[in-house]
């Protein structure tokens, strides 16, 4: 089901979810906009959006052409689509596999994400990086309703500190509040739709 008002996507079909994710992540890695991709492929921008939302899907030839335009290796994405167990990491994975996947993730992460990771592990924020990671893990294991409430509180606290000029380290990278607000809205909509997950596409 797709809610056009909130631009949030709730997937019931795992194949569509993984295909849409594969297309979206590869475009993010390439740095291309949806408009640029649509021009390169000779299709409507709406078609690109629908593919990334899982509303419709490209043919095999269109998918191959997609990766030619992206100029990123297609095989890792196709393997992830065909073999879902390769996505993410499981408790049984070896340290070598975990390290390899982490390196791949870092190589494809955008600059903002790298700065945020560096701040988390090396920033002078006064909290233990390991404690922060465990806090985030606990947050993600909580039901959507609790995650929504936590996120609303954190964003509210941050914006109040910003207004009062009490940010801990204003010289370090700051959160993307626009993205956070959109994610919170999607979480809100997920709760109303009795979902425990959500996915959203940034409109350009």
FIKEKOL-558891 format. One record per residue: x, y, z of N, C-alpha, C in turn. Coordinates in steps of 0.001 Angstrom, whole numbers, plus 500000, padded with zeros to 6 digits. Each point is the difference from the previous one (the first is absolute). Layout:
% residues N
XYZXYZXYZ;...
//
This chain:
% residues 204
500845498809500000499155501191500000500877501236500000;499617500974499211500775501242499926499108501166500365;500445500806500942499262501176500435500603501218499316;499321500528498982500554501105499223500111501285500804;499187500151501047500040501232500790501293500110500795;500410498906500603501199500046500839501243499525499264;499802499436498784501106499471499224500701498870500741;499228499239500776500530498869500746499590498711499313;500839498998500104499717498734499345500026498887501029;498939499185499991499922498828500873499950498778499100;500962499108500146500109498882499085499408498728500585;499168499363499239499505498673500339500677498967499101;500451500419498838500649499129499035501510500168500136;500684498981500509501432500097500265500814500183498723;499566499375498909500734500149498751499989501449499524;498839500642500060499899501391499586500829500892500918;499991499678501277500757500799500963501490499938499690;500511498800499740501425499852499745500405500601498658;499139499856498991500308500579498698500029501523500076;499000500578500658499956501458500138501215500497500763;500388499285501037501162500389500804501273499914499167;500111498955499193501171499821499148500158501169499036;498899500415499384500047501101499043500324501321500699;499339500236501126500201501255500696501433500141500515;500535498937500636501346500073500554501051500182498905;499806499334498872500961500152498907499977501424499456;498823500618499945499937501392499531500661500929501011;499780499755501294500644500813501013501519499885499899;500476498776499740501438499780499887500564500757498801;499223500072498936500462500678498786499968501515500149;499144500499500903499868501438500191499100500665498978;499302499207499177499126500554498978498618500310500558;499384501033499473498631500339500391499016499146499219;498768499923500467498970499264499274499772500616498621;500051501320499929499797500687498726501101499634499006;501243499970500481501125499659499131499869498562499497;499607499104500880499834498596499613498895499852498956;498905500714500203498890499906499056500415500488498617;500816501052499947500483500519498717500940499004499330;500888499405500786500964499044499459499312498738499474;498927499577500689499291498777499607498896500259498986;499660501286499810498943500339499065498626499606500499;499805500096501310498715499679500603499556501166500876;498749499974500425499473501074500832500600499935501403;500179501156500628500494500037501369499057499238500923;498706500055499703499009499286500805500259498496499973;500481499498498865500311498576499890501150499631500928;501025500858500019501135499767500898499517499983501449;499150500948500364499460500062501356499205498745500329;499197499533499045499184498803500236500868498763500170;501088499915499237500913498865500158500617500015501388;500422501174500462500654500099501302499017499853501150;498717500146499728498982499810501031499433498588499995;500351499225498991499473498649499924498604499946499434;499525501098499413498662500027499406500013499238498681;501077500175499234500198499266498759501455499574499946;500358499216498994501366499484499930500509500030498568;501305500189499828500580499992498652500090498581499453;500100499881498691500284498702499393501470499682500255;500409498781499666501396499620500185500917500908499202;499635500279498759500832500865499159500045501423500553;498886500474500527499979501337500592500872500042501257;499985498913500773500829499950501207501481500009499645;500362499279498944501396499994499544500411501388499543;499115500667499264500279501355499529500100500969501172;499192499763501033500026500828501216501416500048500566;500619498840500132501333499953500600501066500541499060;499771499918498703500943500620499066500009501510500213;498808500563500189499880501435500231500607500373501353;499794499155501005500519500279501342501525499947500055;500593499191499103501448499797499999500493499411501323;499184499086500541500383499249501195499877498518499645;500797499126500621499922498567499692498629499427500353;499373499351499022498645499485500199499970498698500797;501054499178499861499962498663500567499704499959501506;500633500854500837499688499931501433498518500246500294;499380500895499229498592500298500216499116498838499549;500328499405498847499212498868499517500147498802500948;501195499804500548500192498904500950499179500216501262;499956501243500462499202500298501180498519499768499731;499574500298498770498594499793499661499667498511499921;500888499219499364499733498573499824500209499203501274;500921500478500859500311499277501229499849500947501190;498783500128500525499723500954501088500889499827501219;500500498777500224500831499764501182501295500788499950;500382500487498801501218500797499893499794501410500512;498723500420500094499714501360500461500198500086501501;500667501054500420500186500203501431500940498960500569;499995499867501311500873499035500657499189499223501013;500345498750500144499306499123500935500960499619501129;499441499521501083500813499651501155501040498941499715;499738499148499005500918498903499715501135500407499056;499958501200499467501020500435499050501373500072500666;501023499662499233501359500031500530500483501440500104;501042500192500794500581501340500148500531500485498660;500563499093499209500544500376498693498892500529499084;498845499330499992498890500454499160499470501340500496;499874500134501314499527501254500577500918501159499616;501300499775500105500973501048499684499928500370498517;499851498990499142499907500236498563498757500823499662;498862499638500588498767500719499717500046501422500553;500647500166501146500131501336500579500853500899499108;501087499446499469500863500766499101499231500405498751;499212499085499446499196500319498822499000501103500305;499413499947501182499030501012500383500656501372500096;501171500052500634500710501267500166500407500572498650;500392499134499069500422500464498681498863500640499216;498747499603500310498860500522499244499215501068500748;500353500239501261499234500947500808500309501434499554;498988500882499970500259501390499598500827500745501043;500528501165499601500883500769500877499344500310501348;498739500404499967499312500346501245499976498809500957;499738498803499450499980498803500836501355499698500611;501062500206499222501350499769500524500308500963501139;499600501255499833500256500989501052499216499650501272;498789499498499823499194499621501163500622498816500728;500497499015499237500654498852500624501270500424500734;500764500885499371501220500487500640499667500748501291;498920500770499965499603500731501202499566499036501098;499288498959499606499526499021500976501177499331500714;501017499607499225501114499249500580501122500874500546;500214501184499406501144500808500398499642501411500452;498721500355499887499599501349500377500045500228501504;500212501234500376500073500373501418498591500287500514;499164498926500053498606500174500427499763499539501435;501013499385500605499887499632501405499358498658500274;499562499275498957499379498687500191500897498909499425;499889498813500570500762498867499505499437499542498654;500825499911498958499516499533498696499311498639500082;500560499084500813499387498679500141498629500112500648;499895500897500970498710500189500663498981500578499022;500446500942499151499104500599499014499517498949499016;500908499137499522499622498945499070498984499053500619;500210499666501264499054499111500673498664500689500240;500051501300500236498766500774500175499183499995498713;500681500210498876499319499981498701499431498612499712;500784498954500318499536498632499789498750499718500818;500002500420501259498825499806500851498796500757499446;500256501209499504498930500819499416499373499286498807;500830499435499123499493499347498793499286498687500299;500268499416501164499320498759500382498667500278500700;499705501259500240498742500365500666498864500084498986;498749499856500455498851500123499101499950501388499363;499338500102498861499938501258499262499463501144500858;498986499726500794499406501049500836501034500602500942;500836499153500606501036500491500909501087500746499238;500387499474498836501012500673499191499512501386499577;498739500077499646499413501285499594500079501002501158;499579499568501190500012500893501164501413500458500348;500957499083499925501393500350500296500513501036498999;499703499770498713500478500898498955499413501403500153;498709500071500341499350501300500201500680500756501138;500301499291501080500648500627501157501409500478499654;500773499159499319501373500355499645500032501214499081;499143500004498988499973501136499075499576501275500717;499017499883500889499528501158500760501109500550500891;500730499108500666501104500418500864501089500705499189;500311499439498835501042500587499154499598501398499539;498773500148499509499551501291499477499938501051501108;499635499582501221499979500936501123501418500453500351;500934499036500008501395500334500286500558500923498931;499575499786498761500445500841498891499515501434500192;498743500143500380499428501326500218500671500718501161;500395499252501032500618500594501186501527500076499880;500503499638498801501436500031499757500760499132501003;499463498800500251500607499089500963500468498694499358;500200500023498679500480498802499313501369499615500547;500187498713500258501245499520500610501232500366499190;499970499714498702501126500340499133499454500558498689;499795501295499965499442500640498810500970499966498823;501295499738500279500991499958498927500054498631499327;499251499020500534499959498667499413498759499864499126;499930498912499253498858499768499123498709499933500809;498938500567499436498698500025500657499039499063499268;498937499564500657499045499089499356499200500690498912;499529499221499050499118500499498944498577499986500568;499563501125500551498694500040500659498847499823499019;500203500424498760498949499811498998499752498515499772;501087499235499884499876498553499832499382499368501244;500433500449501179499458499448501240498493500232500110;499567501194499639498574500305500072499194499122499049;500565499751498821499312499148499041499934498566500514;501097499526500593500027498650500550499001499867501151;499922501029500832499048499975501120498561499956499482;499731500765498935498663499974499411499683498613499436;500988499383499366499807498651499475499773499003501136;500717500180501110499778499142501160498594500163500545;499545501234500051498639500306500449498978499293499110;500190500108498674499078499384499054500053498480500082;501197499455500255500129498552500136499190499488501180;500054500733501101499234499613501190498508499992499695;499525501037499309498579500088499650499582498860499079;500962499502499201499717498900499073500370498639500586;500254499981501329500326498756500705501230499299499406;500989500800499614501253499464499476501110500226501016;501010499123499969501136500176500891501256500384499217;499787500488498768501123500457499193499501501006498981;500916500746499433499654500937498939501214500214499120;499780500628498873501049500284499041499574501241499246;500888500945499781499580501178499252501012500370498933;499487500699498987500819500463498888500095501507500064;501194500538499912500163501449499963499549500531498651;499065500924499994499591500628498752501016501070499628;500216500191498728501002500967499535499329501146499296;
//
